[in-house]
Amino acid sequence: MEISIRFTREAIVAPPEVLPSREIGACLEFQGIVRETEGGVALAGLLYEAHEPMAVLHLERIFRQLSSAHPCAAVTFIHRLGWVPTGEASLFVRVLAAHRGPALRFMAEAIDRMKADAPIWKMTKPE
Amino acid sequence: MQIRLLAFAHTREKLGFHETVVECAADESPRMIVSRLAPALELEGLRVAVDFEYQDWDAPIGAASEIALIPPVSGG
């Protein structure tokens, strides 16, 4: 499986879609967007930080484990750090697979496991 | 020996630093080291990572070079 994991302090721009083979039948993209309210409180944005090398290690492990159960050809993961204004994307994930079933399951479980174990944090105050 | 201690998010704010270097011994656990450095810090709800891997608070650090205090994560 091809794995690309990147953190950025700039607005997320979806990378060009490159199909690793002619056997790709599903391209699934997810963006996490900063909402206007968090716990009922109006926000101008969220402040993200991460333990980057540890996050990369754990995300790569999560993706490899999930790929055994839900075969996928590639995953591109981009997480924004620093101040992310309301309405902008904090997370972009693209999964490529031969079939939609594994791609959908991979995506759902990957995000759940990221939220459980990847050392990434959001806080409600600006830098 | 010395070990790098990292703090993130709300734990960083409570401690007032992101990174510091601590004198310690290989047979000490993260709990012993952190409690000595910051006795008022409540460890309940915090995970600890030693050299990028989640570890038991009471396991000896051995030859590790980094301890990271991991408050509840919230990526995405």
Backbone of each chain as ProteinMPNN parsed JSONL, in Angstrom:
{"seq_chain_A": "MEISIRFTREAIVAPPEVLPSREIGACLEFQGIVRETEGGVALAGLLYEAHEPMAVLHLERIFRQLSSAHPCAAVTFIHRLGWVPTGEASLFVRVLAAHRGPALRFMAEAIDRMKADAPIWKMTKPE", "coords_chain_A": {"N_chain_A": [[0.833, -1.199, 0.0], [0.533, 2.215, -0.834], [1.528, 4.902, 1.117], [0.998, 8.143, 2.198], [1.754, 10.672, 4.371], [1.234, 13.752, 5.818], [1.882, 16.845, 7.459], [0.756, 20.197, 7.683], [1.092, 23.756, 7.801], [-0.206, 25.411, 6.227], [-3.136, 26.299, 4.24], [-5.062, 23.474, 3.304], [-4.482, 21.892, 0.284], [-5.881, 19.817, -2.021], [-3.99, 17.158, -3.223], [-2.89, 16.364, -6.606], [-4.752, 13.812, -8.229], [-3.42, 10.699, -8.53], [-3.44, 7.711, -10.084], [-2.358, 4.618, -8.967], [-2.53, 2.288, -10.421], [-4.297, 0.588, -13.131], [-6.279, -0.733, -11.936], [-7.681, 0.562, -10.046], [-10.754, 1.195, -8.666], [-12.172, 2.717, -6.98], [-12.233, 5.888, -5.581], [-11.972, 7.654, -2.774], [-12.701, 10.484, -0.904], [-12.213, 12.445, 2.019], [-12.933, 15.277, 3.949], [-12.245, 17.006, 6.871], [-13.887, 19.622, 8.379], [-13.59, 22.729, 10.041], [-16.017, 23.551, 12.302], [-18.556, 26.088, 13.032], [-19.398, 26.139, 15.649], [-18.45, 24.68, 18.774], [-19.267, 22.415, 21.103], [-21.437, 24.053, 21.644], [-20.387, 26.557, 21.789], [-19.528, 29.505, 20.101], [-17.085, 29.741, 17.571], [-14.085, 31.178, 16.185], [-12.271, 29.671, 14.998], [-9.995, 26.843, 15.177], [-7.181, 25.711, 17.07], [-4.551, 23.74, 16.156], [-2.264, 21.178, 17.141], [0.508, 18.843, 17.093], [2.317, 15.874, 17.936], [4.52, 15.384, 15.826], [6.467, 13.377, 14.654], [5.777, 11.095, 16.134], [3.074, 10.885, 15.577], [3.132, 10.367, 12.816], [4.382, 7.855, 12.809], [2.457, 6.279, 14.195], [0.142, 6.648, 12.653], [0.947, 5.534, 10.226], [1.275, 2.888, 11.008], [-1.357, 2.267, 11.757], [-2.647, 2.541, 9.257], [-1.381, 0.508, 7.778], [-2.159, -1.77, 9.216], [-4.962, -1.652, 8.884], [-5.13, -1.957, 6.171], [-4.651, -4.617, 5.784], [-7.012, -5.816, 6.573], [-8.88, -4.436, 5.044], [-8.338, -4.242, 1.958], [-6.521, -1.773, 0.306], [-5.155, 0.452, -2.148], [-3.791, 2.85, -1.876], [-3.233, 5.563, 0.411], [-3.705, 8.911, 1.207], [-2.89, 11.288, 3.516], [-3.465, 14.282, 5.033], [-2.918, 16.631, 7.483], [-3.799, 19.619, 8.988], [-1.935, 22.044, 10.875], [-1.575, 24.434, 13.571], [-3.36, 27.575, 13.507], [-6.634, 27.165, 12.409], [-9.062, 28.552, 10.559], [-12.647, 28.838, 11.046], [-14.68, 26.976, 8.854], [-12.691, 26.178, 7.162], [-10.634, 23.423, 5.991], [-9.374, 21.015, 8.232], [-8.453, 18.532, 7.951], [-7.575, 16.154, 5.474], [-8.259, 13.281, 3.711], [-7.526, 10.79, 1.389], [-8.498, 7.846, -0.148], [-7.587, 5.142, -2.143], [-8.787, 2.354, -3.887], [-9.498, -0.952, -5.161], [-12.14, -1.587, -4.956], [-15.283, -0.216, -3.733], [-16.202, -1.003, -1.191], [-14.043, -1.932, 0.621], [-12.645, 0.521, 0.577], [-14.423, 2.362, 1.754], [-14.755, 1.236, 4.309], [-12.122, 1.233, 5.227], [-11.604, 3.994, 5.296], [-13.471, 4.913, 7.255], [-12.672, 3.504, 9.561], [-10.015, 4.254, 9.757], [-10.157, 6.992, 10.355], [-11.541, 6.91, 12.778], [-9.643, 5.545, 14.353], [-7.468, 7.275, 14.192], [-8.534, 9.405, 15.645], [-8.613, 8.254, 18.117], [-5.991, 7.512, 18.814], [-3.851, 8.902, 17.523], [-1.348, 11.306, 18.174], [-2.514, 14.153, 18.151], [-3.875, 17.358, 18.59], [-6.599, 19.587, 19.224], [-7.337, 22.917, 20.085], [-9.311, 25.554, 21.526], [-8.524, 28.19, 21.487], [-6.91, 31.063, 19.957], [-3.516, 31.316, 18.559]], "CA_chain_A": [[0.0, 0.0, 0.0], [1.252, 3.486, -0.828], [1.068, 5.738, 2.233], [1.552, 9.497, 2.265], [1.267, 11.355, 5.575], [1.866, 15.075, 5.82], [1.301, 17.909, 8.274], [1.02, 21.482, 7.035], [0.563, 24.955, 8.46], [-0.898, 26.177, 5.173], [-4.434, 25.748, 3.856], [-4.9, 22.194, 2.621], [-4.828, 21.807, -1.141], [-5.911, 18.403, -2.393], [-2.957, 16.865, -4.232], [-3.435, 15.767, -7.836], [-5.087, 12.392, -8.102], [-2.574, 9.839, -9.362], [-3.865, 6.334, -9.875], [-1.173, 3.753, -9.026], [-2.714, 1.221, -11.409], [-5.597, 0.642, -13.818], [-7.207, -1.547, -11.152], [-8.37, 1.382, -9.048], [-12.155, 1.392, -9.006], [-12.805, 3.598, -5.987], [-11.445, 6.994, -5.024], [-12.811, 8.201, -1.711], [-12.053, 11.611, -0.234], [-12.873, 12.99, 3.205], [-12.351, 16.486, 4.535], [-12.786, 17.477, 8.142], [-14.002, 21.087, 8.307], [-13.801, 23.366, 11.351], [-17.39, 24.075, 12.416], [-18.683, 27.393, 13.681], [-19.577, 25.972, 17.093], [-17.892, 23.474, 19.404], [-19.902, 22.346, 22.417], [-22.37, 25.166, 21.811], [-19.664, 27.833, 21.859], [-19.157, 30.017, 18.776], [-15.634, 29.771, 17.409], [-13.535, 31.744, 14.952], [-11.42, 28.634, 14.433], [-9.396, 25.933, 16.154], [-5.723, 25.671, 17.041], [-4.116, 22.336, 16.138], [-0.854, 20.839, 17.296], [0.74, 17.401, 17.016], [3.663, 15.305, 18.09], [4.538, 14.945, 14.43], [7.083, 12.081, 14.336], [5.007, 10.009, 16.744], [1.815, 10.766, 14.83], [3.421, 9.693, 11.542], [4.635, 6.438, 13.113], [1.216, 5.582, 14.563], [-0.774, 6.645, 11.506], [1.428, 4.555, 9.247], [0.956, 1.559, 11.555], [-2.815, 2.104, 11.644], [-3.0, 2.339, 7.847], [-0.917, -0.823, 7.344], [-3.025, -2.779, 9.839], [-6.283, -1.608, 8.262], [-5.036, -2.418, 4.792], [-4.738, -6.081, 5.79], [-8.432, -6.185, 6.679], [-9.63, -3.764, 3.979], [-7.265, -3.951, 0.995], [-6.562, -0.514, -0.436], [-3.895, 0.632, -2.876], [-3.081, 4.062, -1.461], [-3.902, 6.53, 1.282], [-3.052, 10.216, 1.357], [-3.393, 11.884, 4.756], [-2.905, 15.618, 5.281], [-3.552, 17.28, 8.644], [-3.309, 20.981, 9.17], [-1.542, 22.434, 12.223], [-1.682, 25.877, 13.779], [-4.715, 28.126, 13.553], [-7.463, 26.834, 11.243], [-10.304, 29.319, 10.694], [-13.931, 28.197, 10.793], [-15.026, 26.806, 7.449], [-11.573, 25.605, 6.406], [-10.372, 22.007, 6.272], [-8.265, 20.652, 9.123], [-8.033, 17.164, 7.612], [-7.903, 15.625, 4.149], [-7.855, 11.878, 3.534], [-7.964, 10.168, 0.126], [-8.228, 6.407, -0.185], [-7.776, 4.514, -3.445], [-8.919, 0.903, -3.766], [-10.13, -1.58, -6.319], [-13.594, -1.642, -4.751], [-15.746, 0.804, -2.784], [-16.405, -1.544, 0.156], [-12.835, -1.757, 1.432], [-12.281, 1.941, 0.686], [-15.316, 2.992, 2.734], [-14.448, 0.715, 5.647], [-10.789, 1.74, 5.58], [-11.721, 5.413, 5.636], [-14.187, 5.088, 8.529], [-11.869, 2.992, 10.677], [-8.787, 5.048, 9.865], [-10.45, 8.248, 11.055], [-11.832, 6.559, 14.175], [-8.408, 5.205, 15.067], [-6.699, 8.512, 14.335], [-9.108, 10.199, 16.73], [-8.371, 7.568, 19.386], [-4.588, 7.249, 19.169], [-2.798, 9.751, 16.935], [-1.105, 12.453, 19.055], [-2.903, 15.412, 17.505], [-4.802, 18.027, 19.494], [-7.173, 20.884, 18.854], [-7.72, 23.776, 21.207], [-10.28, 26.536, 21.025], [-8.043, 29.575, 21.515], [-5.923, 31.369, 18.919], [-2.1, 31.344, 18.968]], "C_chain_A": [[0.871, 1.254, 0.0], [0.664, 4.386, 0.26], [1.772, 7.082, 2.165], [0.915, 10.206, 3.45], [1.988, 12.69, 5.665], [1.131, 16.01, 6.765], [1.68, 19.243, 7.629], [0.442, 22.615, 7.867], [-0.143, 25.869, 7.456], [-2.272, 25.556, 4.926], [-4.222, 24.476, 3.042], [-5.357, 22.316, 1.169], [-4.781, 20.332, -1.519], [-4.862, 18.131, -3.458], [-3.585, 16.253, -5.477], [-3.669, 14.276, -7.642], [-4.231, 11.585, -9.084], [-2.974, 8.398, -9.073], [-2.65, 5.409, -10.008], [-1.316, 2.584, -9.997], [-4.063, 1.397, -12.086], [-6.643, -0.179, -13.077], [-7.922, -0.757, -10.073], [-9.804, 1.632, -9.504], [-12.868, 2.333, -8.056], [-11.808, 4.64, -5.522], [-12.347, 7.719, -4.043], [-12.055, 9.327, -1.033], [-12.892, 12.087, 0.929], [-12.156, 14.269, 3.604], [-13.033, 16.766, 5.864], [-12.746, 18.989, 8.129], [-14.23, 21.634, 9.716], [-15.186, 24.014, 11.365], [-17.407, 25.4, 13.175], [-18.847, 27.271, 15.194], [-18.953, 24.665, 17.549], [-18.457, 23.44, 20.822], [-20.803, 23.536, 22.692], [-21.702, 26.531, 21.866], [-19.252, 28.257, 20.447], [-17.645, 30.185, 18.691], [-15.249, 30.505, 16.128], [-12.66, 30.708, 14.249], [-10.91, 27.735, 15.532], [-7.881, 25.939, 15.966], [-5.271, 24.214, 17.169], [-2.623, 22.218, 16.41], [-0.718, 19.325, 17.299], [2.15, 17.081, 17.473], [3.916, 14.632, 16.747], [5.219, 13.597, 14.184], [6.325, 10.902, 14.938], [3.7, 9.794, 15.992], [2.039, 10.029, 13.51], [3.615, 8.195, 11.775], [3.329, 5.686, 13.362], [0.219, 5.552, 13.407], [-0.349, 5.611, 10.473], [1.097, 3.139, 9.714], [-0.543, 1.275, 11.422], [-3.195, 1.789, 10.194], [-2.57, 0.947, 7.377], [-1.792, -1.918, 7.946], [-4.388, -2.819, 9.146], [-6.257, -2.159, 6.843], [-5.068, -3.945, 4.704], [-6.193, -6.53, 5.798], [-9.246, -5.633, 5.508], [-8.631, -3.35, 2.896], [-7.492, -2.66, 0.203], [-5.183, -0.308, -1.07], [-3.102, 1.823, -2.353], [-3.93, 4.871, -0.495], [-3.045, 7.781, 1.345], [-3.704, 10.913, 2.539], [-2.696, 13.23, 4.94], [-3.653, 16.235, 6.454], [-2.944, 18.654, 8.819], [-2.947, 21.228, 10.631], [-1.578, 23.958, 12.323], [-3.146, 26.295, 13.765], [-5.469, 27.795, 12.26], [-8.802, 27.565, 11.401], [-11.54, 28.457, 10.422], [-14.207, 28.135, 9.29], [-13.905, 26.231, 6.604], [-11.303, 24.171, 6.857], [-9.183, 21.854, 7.218], [-7.682, 19.301, 8.722], [-8.472, 16.825, 6.197], [-7.394, 14.193, 4.093], [-8.401, 11.393, 2.197], [-7.551, 8.697, 0.153], [-8.533, 5.899, -1.593], [-7.816, 3.004, -3.252], [-9.554, 0.359, -5.032], [-11.648, -1.498, -6.207], [-14.025, -0.656, -3.658], [-15.859, 0.284, -1.356], [-15.178, -1.389, 1.033], [-12.459, -0.294, 1.61], [-13.127, 2.633, 1.757], [-14.988, 2.527, 4.156], [-13.084, 1.22, 6.128], [-10.899, 3.185, 6.057], [-12.355, 5.591, 7.018], [-13.306, 4.652, 9.701], [-10.587, 3.8, 10.858], [-9.046, 6.339, 10.642], [-10.782, 7.974, 12.519], [-10.545, 6.3, 14.953], [-7.473, 6.4, 15.192], [-7.204, 9.305, 15.535], [-8.867, 9.554, 18.095], [-6.902, 7.598, 19.794], [-3.547, 8.188, 18.59], [-2.608, 10.995, 17.81], [-1.258, 13.786, 18.318], [-3.96, 16.038, 18.406], [-5.379, 19.276, 18.849], [-7.554, 21.627, 20.121], [-8.515, 24.949, 20.65], [-9.75, 27.967, 21.026], [-6.995, 29.831, 20.435], [-4.508, 31.387, 19.481], [-1.73, 32.676, 19.579]], "O_chain_A": [[1.84, 1.339, 0.755], [-0.547, 4.602, 0.313], [2.998, 7.147, 2.084], [-0.308, 10.328, 3.53], [3.216, 12.745, 5.596], [-0.096, 15.973, 6.861], [2.78, 19.398, 7.099], [-0.569, 22.451, 8.549], [-0.61, 26.954, 7.801], [-2.54, 24.431, 5.348], [-3.324, 24.403, 2.202], [-6.461, 22.776, 0.876], [-3.752, 19.677, -1.352], [-4.842, 18.801, -4.491], [-4.678, 15.69, -5.417], [-2.894, 13.582, -6.985], [-4.311, 11.767, -10.298], [-2.856, 7.928, -7.941], [-1.982, 5.412, -11.042], [-0.32, 1.955, -10.355], [-4.871, 2.233, -11.682], [-7.775, -0.305, -13.544], [-8.676, -1.318, -9.278], [-10.046, 2.199, -10.57], [-14.019, 2.706, -8.283], [-10.689, 4.321, -5.121], [-13.352, 8.319, -4.424], [-10.904, 9.155, -0.631], [-14.12, 12.132, 0.85], [-10.927, 14.335, 3.598], [-14.26, 16.76, 5.956], [-11.694, 19.582, 7.893], [-14.986, 21.051, 10.493], [-15.489, 24.895, 10.561], [-16.449, 25.782, 13.846], [-18.483, 28.182, 15.937], [-18.93, 23.677, 16.815], [-18.169, 24.316, 21.638], [-20.924, 23.981, 23.834], [-22.382, 27.552, 21.978], [-18.695, 27.461, 19.692], [-17.009, 30.701, 19.61], [-15.967, 30.469, 15.129], [-12.347, 30.843, 13.066], [-11.333, 27.843, 16.683], [-7.371, 26.143, 14.864], [-5.568, 23.544, 18.158], [-1.827, 23.047, 15.969], [-1.7, 18.606, 17.483], [3.053, 17.915, 17.401], [3.575, 13.466, 16.549], [4.61, 12.73, 13.557], [6.239, 9.837, 14.327], [3.269, 8.658, 15.794], [1.24, 9.175, 13.126], [3.082, 7.369, 11.035], [3.113, 4.602, 12.821], [-0.47, 4.553, 13.203], [-1.183, 4.899, 9.914], [0.688, 2.295, 8.918], [-0.944, 0.182, 11.024], [-3.978, 0.874, 9.94], [-3.314, 0.28, 6.657], [-2.13, -2.886, 7.265], [-4.907, -3.896, 8.855], [-7.229, -2.749, 6.373], [-5.463, -4.504, 3.681], [-6.565, -7.492, 5.126], [-10.183, -6.277, 5.036], [-8.132, -2.225, 2.916], [-8.51, -2.487, -0.468], [-4.179, -0.829, -0.584], [-1.871, 1.808, -2.382], [-5.16, 4.873, -0.563], [-1.827, 7.718, 1.513], [-4.92, 11.106, 2.565], [-1.468, 13.294, 4.994], [-4.878, 16.348, 6.424], [-1.725, 18.82, 8.801], [-3.586, 20.679, 11.528], [-1.608, 24.668, 11.318], [-4.046, 25.483, 13.981], [-5.005, 28.104, 11.162], [-9.588, 27.227, 12.286], [-11.485, 27.482, 9.672], [-13.998, 29.104, 8.56], [-14.129, 25.838, 5.459], [-11.689, 23.763, 7.952], [-8.134, 22.472, 7.032], [-6.56, 18.963, 9.1], [-9.579, 17.157, 5.773], [-6.23, 13.928, 4.395], [-9.585, 11.559, 1.902], [-6.402, 8.362, 0.441], [-9.588, 6.183, -2.158], [-6.984, 2.439, -2.541], [-10.075, 1.105, -5.86], [-12.354, -1.359, -7.206], [-13.24, -0.307, -2.776], [-15.638, 1.036, -0.407], [-15.26, -0.77, 2.094], [-12.001, 0.097, 2.684], [-12.606, 3.398, 2.568], [-14.949, 3.331, 5.087], [-12.921, 1.586, 7.292], [-10.351, 3.548, 7.098], [-11.835, 6.333, 7.851], [-13.211, 5.352, 10.709], [-10.13, 4.006, 11.982], [-8.244, 6.729, 11.491], [-10.354, 8.716, 13.403], [-10.381, 6.78, 16.075], [-6.761, 6.528, 16.189], [-6.419, 9.811, 16.337], [-8.913, 10.237, 19.118], [-6.591, 7.697, 20.981], [-2.442, 8.265, 19.127], [-3.582, 11.665, 18.153], [-0.287, 14.435, 17.928], [-4.835, 15.343, 18.924], [-4.729, 19.932, 18.034], [-8.029, 21.04, 21.093], [-8.41, 25.292, 19.473], [-10.463, 28.877, 20.604], [-6.273, 28.915, 20.043], [-4.304, 31.462, 20.692], [-0.582, 32.875, 19.978]]}, "seq_chain_B": "MQIRLLAFAHTREKLGFHETVVECAADESPRMIVSRLAPALELEGLRVAVDFEYQDWDAPIGAASEIALIPPVSGG", "coords_chain_B": {"N_chain_B": [[21.82, 9.882, 33.531], [20.174, 11.669, 30.853], [16.926, 12.764, 29.839], [14.583, 13.724, 27.34], [11.724, 15.632, 27.89], [8.521, 16.011, 26.761], [5.676, 18.119, 26.356], [2.256, 18.629, 25.549], [-0.474, 20.564, 24.188], [-3.1, 21.084, 26.49], [-1.674, 20.147, 28.646], [0.872, 21.142, 28.17], [0.309, 23.838, 28.538], [-0.341, 23.85, 31.257], [2.092, 23.081, 32.43], [3.822, 24.947, 31.459], [5.844, 24.703, 29.63], [7.064, 23.353, 26.508], [9.09, 21.607, 25.977], [11.615, 20.035, 27.844], [14.687, 19.139, 29.508], [15.513, 16.396, 31.513], [17.13, 15.097, 34.365], [17.683, 11.691, 35.053], [17.283, 8.175, 35.966], [17.884, 4.919, 34.52], [16.286, 2.97, 35.626], [14.096, 4.258, 36.513], [10.6, 5.122, 36.341], [8.248, 6.644, 34.0], [6.257, 7.82, 35.598], [7.577, 8.324, 38.031], [9.559, 10.131, 37.226], [8.124, 12.298, 36.107], [6.527, 13.008, 38.271], [8.439, 13.911, 40.033], [9.426, 16.14, 38.725], [7.145, 17.702, 38.268], [5.212, 17.862, 40.638], [2.606, 18.657, 41.139], [1.14, 18.069, 38.946], [-1.635, 16.478, 37.597], [-1.883, 13.176, 36.791], [-3.844, 11.489, 36.042], [-5.849, 10.513, 33.381], [-3.993, 11.298, 31.542], [-1.926, 9.966, 28.978], [1.217, 8.293, 28.483], [4.024, 8.453, 26.361], [6.881, 6.729, 25.374], [9.75, 7.202, 23.671], [8.154, 7.514, 21.332], [6.247, 5.514, 21.577], [3.247, 4.378, 23.109], [3.216, 3.793, 26.579], [3.277, 1.992, 29.712], [2.739, 3.823, 32.684], [4.296, 3.035, 34.807], [6.435, 1.526, 33.961], [9.94, 0.893, 33.668], [12.155, 3.33, 32.2], [14.448, 2.654, 30.861], [16.839, 2.844, 28.287], [15.738, 4.988, 27.002], [15.142, 8.015, 25.078], [13.246, 9.948, 25.032], [10.358, 11.214, 26.645], [6.933, 11.627, 26.265], [4.191, 13.539, 27.213], [0.875, 12.793, 26.93], [-2.024, 14.231, 26.533], [-5.668, 13.735, 26.324], [-6.358, 12.9, 22.987], [-7.323, 14.687, 19.983], [-7.567, 14.856, 17.191], [-8.367, 15.713, 13.729]], "CA_chain_B": [[21.412, 10.077, 32.148], [19.186, 12.729, 30.645], [15.851, 12.415, 28.923], [13.788, 14.871, 26.884], [10.323, 15.521, 28.3], [7.681, 16.857, 25.913], [4.289, 18.318, 26.805], [1.432, 19.136, 24.454], [-1.843, 21.064, 24.382], [-3.422, 21.614, 27.816], [-0.586, 19.788, 29.568], [1.924, 22.131, 27.927], [-0.103, 25.089, 29.179], [-0.239, 23.698, 32.718], [3.487, 22.995, 32.847], [4.519, 26.164, 31.049], [6.902, 24.43, 28.651], [6.817, 22.289, 25.54], [10.171, 20.629, 26.027], [12.67, 20.271, 28.822], [15.575, 17.986, 29.697], [15.422, 15.974, 32.908], [18.077, 14.08, 34.851], [16.935, 10.521, 35.53], [17.996, 6.898, 35.927], [17.224, 3.972, 33.613], [15.283, 2.149, 36.318], [12.946, 5.084, 36.902], [9.435, 5.081, 35.456], [7.745, 7.985, 33.664], [5.521, 8.397, 36.733], [8.552, 8.84, 39.004], [10.254, 11.295, 36.655], [7.19, 13.429, 35.965], [6.098, 13.42, 39.612], [9.531, 14.666, 40.644], [9.538, 17.429, 38.031], [5.901, 18.489, 38.376], [4.41, 17.084, 41.594], [1.197, 19.073, 41.158], [0.459, 17.669, 37.701], [-2.536, 15.331, 37.724], [-1.572, 12.248, 35.698], [-5.093, 10.814, 35.662], [-6.336, 10.982, 32.082], [-2.857, 11.494, 30.633], [-1.125, 8.816, 28.577], [2.627, 8.622, 28.319], [4.711, 7.758, 25.267], [8.328, 6.672, 25.538], [10.313, 7.046, 22.321], [7.042, 7.492, 20.358], [5.307, 4.404, 21.785], [2.504, 4.446, 24.356], [3.796, 2.868, 27.539], [2.748, 2.021, 31.074], [3.346, 4.873, 33.506], [5.181, 2.493, 35.833], [7.511, 0.717, 33.371], [11.226, 1.614, 33.639], [12.387, 3.954, 30.891], [15.596, 2.043, 30.201], [17.75, 3.751, 27.575], [14.913, 5.874, 26.164], [15.628, 9.395, 24.978], [12.142, 10.92, 25.067], [9.055, 10.944, 27.259], [5.929, 12.612, 25.836], [2.938, 13.52, 27.963], [-0.153, 12.78, 25.887], [-3.407, 14.441, 26.995], [-6.631, 13.145, 25.386], [-6.109, 13.398, 21.628], [-8.552, 15.227, 19.376], [-7.277, 15.239, 15.815], [-9.457, 15.641, 12.757]], "C_chain_B": [[20.392, 11.214, 32.068], [18.127, 12.253, 29.663], [15.08, 13.689, 28.564], [12.342, 14.632, 27.276], [9.506, 16.51, 27.482], [6.268, 16.941, 26.477], [3.515, 19.0, 25.686], [0.097, 19.675, 24.976], [-2.044, 21.546, 25.825], [-2.337, 21.274, 28.842], [0.591, 20.741, 29.404], [1.58, 23.451, 28.626], [0.032, 25.004, 30.698], [1.212, 23.736, 33.183], [4.275, 24.244, 32.476], [5.704, 25.912, 30.139], [6.442, 23.342, 27.688], [7.858, 21.191, 25.668], [11.157, 21.022, 27.107], [13.521, 19.009, 28.93], [15.654, 17.679, 31.184], [16.521, 14.957, 33.202], [17.28, 12.904, 35.396], [17.823, 9.288, 35.464], [17.188, 5.908, 35.096], [16.141, 3.154, 34.311], [14.093, 2.977, 36.813], [11.819, 4.935, 35.877], [9.051, 6.505, 35.068], [7.007, 8.63, 34.843], [6.493, 9.021, 37.737], [9.194, 10.132, 38.488], [9.337, 12.511, 36.601], [6.747, 13.922, 37.338], [7.178, 14.227, 40.317], [9.62, 16.068, 40.041], [8.325, 18.322, 38.274], [4.934, 17.77, 39.314], [2.931, 17.453, 41.584], [0.427, 18.601, 39.924], [-0.364, 16.41, 37.926], [-2.321, 14.405, 36.528], [-2.806, 11.469, 35.23], [-5.594, 11.387, 34.328], [-5.231, 11.27, 31.077], [-2.28, 10.137, 30.252], [0.326, 9.265, 28.47], [3.181, 7.805, 27.161], [6.212, 7.842, 25.527], [8.917, 6.321, 24.181], [9.216, 6.723, 21.304], [6.046, 6.357, 20.564], [4.582, 4.593, 23.115], [3.054, 3.4, 25.315], [3.116, 3.017, 28.898], [3.484, 3.1, 31.875], [4.41, 4.322, 34.451], [6.297, 1.605, 35.286], [8.809, 1.525, 33.371], [11.507, 2.163, 32.236], [13.573, 3.348, 30.149], [16.481, 3.091, 29.537], [16.997, 4.747, 26.706], [15.495, 7.287, 26.133], [14.503, 10.421, 25.079], [10.933, 10.367, 25.809], [8.103, 12.024, 26.752], [4.671, 12.433, 26.66], [1.803, 13.738, 26.968], [-1.533, 12.994, 26.517], [-4.372, 13.844, 25.976], [-6.501, 13.772, 23.999], [-7.431, 13.811, 20.967], [-8.282, 15.694, 17.951], [-8.507, 15.167, 14.932], [-10.175, 16.944, 12.597]], "O_chain_B": [[19.833, 11.651, 33.074], [18.397, 11.445, 28.774], [14.946, 14.604, 29.377], [11.795, 13.558, 27.027], [9.771, 17.712, 27.509], [5.735, 15.966, 27.005], [4.053, 19.842, 24.967], [-0.382, 19.294, 26.044], [-1.242, 22.334, 26.328], [-2.112, 22.026, 29.79], [1.236, 21.108, 30.386], [2.443, 24.094, 29.224], [0.461, 25.957, 31.348], [1.527, 24.347, 34.204], [5.282, 24.56, 33.111], [6.496, 26.823, 29.897], [5.568, 22.532, 27.997], [7.562, 20.009, 25.495], [11.491, 22.196, 27.264], [13.109, 17.936, 28.488], [15.837, 18.574, 32.009], [16.803, 14.074, 32.393], [16.306, 13.099, 36.123], [18.953, 9.339, 34.978], [15.969, 6.032, 34.976], [15.192, 2.698, 33.673], [13.189, 2.445, 37.458], [12.061, 4.657, 34.702], [9.469, 7.463, 35.718], [7.116, 9.836, 35.063], [6.254, 10.122, 38.233], [9.348, 11.1, 39.232], [9.721, 13.612, 36.996], [6.606, 15.127, 37.546], [6.875, 15.122, 41.106], [9.857, 17.049, 40.745], [8.453, 19.532, 38.461], [3.967, 17.151, 38.871], [2.09, 16.645, 41.979], [-0.797, 18.72, 39.869], [0.154, 15.395, 38.393], [-2.549, 14.801, 35.385], [-2.803, 10.869, 34.155], [-5.74, 12.6, 34.18], [-5.502, 11.465, 29.892], [-2.157, 9.254, 31.1], [0.62, 10.457, 28.379], [2.857, 6.628, 26.998], [6.737, 8.905, 25.859], [8.616, 5.271, 23.614], [9.336, 5.782, 20.519], [5.087, 6.244, 19.8], [5.202, 4.924, 24.125], [3.325, 2.265, 24.922], [2.472, 4.025, 29.188], [4.698, 3.261, 31.753], [5.321, 5.046, 34.854], [7.032, 0.993, 36.062], [8.781, 2.726, 33.101], [11.15, 1.553, 31.228], [13.69, 3.511, 28.935], [16.829, 4.1, 30.15], [17.569, 5.296, 25.764], [16.233, 7.697, 27.029], [14.761, 11.618, 25.198], [10.54, 9.215, 25.628], [8.429, 13.21, 26.805], [4.148, 11.326, 26.792], [1.773, 14.739, 26.253], [-2.147, 12.036, 26.986], [-3.954, 13.481, 24.876], [-6.529, 14.993, 23.846], [-8.506, 13.345, 21.346], [-8.705, 16.777, 17.548], [-9.547, 14.638, 15.324], [-11.118, 17.037, 11.812]]}, "name": "protein", "num_of_chains": 2, "seq": "MEISIRFTREAIVAPPEVLPSREIGACLEFQGIVRETEGGVALAGLLYEAHEPMAVLHLERIFRQLSSAHPCAAVTFIHRLGWVPTGEASLFVRVLAAHRGPALRFMAEAIDRMKADAPIWKMTKPEMQIRLLAFAHTREKLGFHETVVECAADESPRMIVSRLAPALELEGLRVAVDFEYQDWDAPIGAASEIALIPPVSGG"}
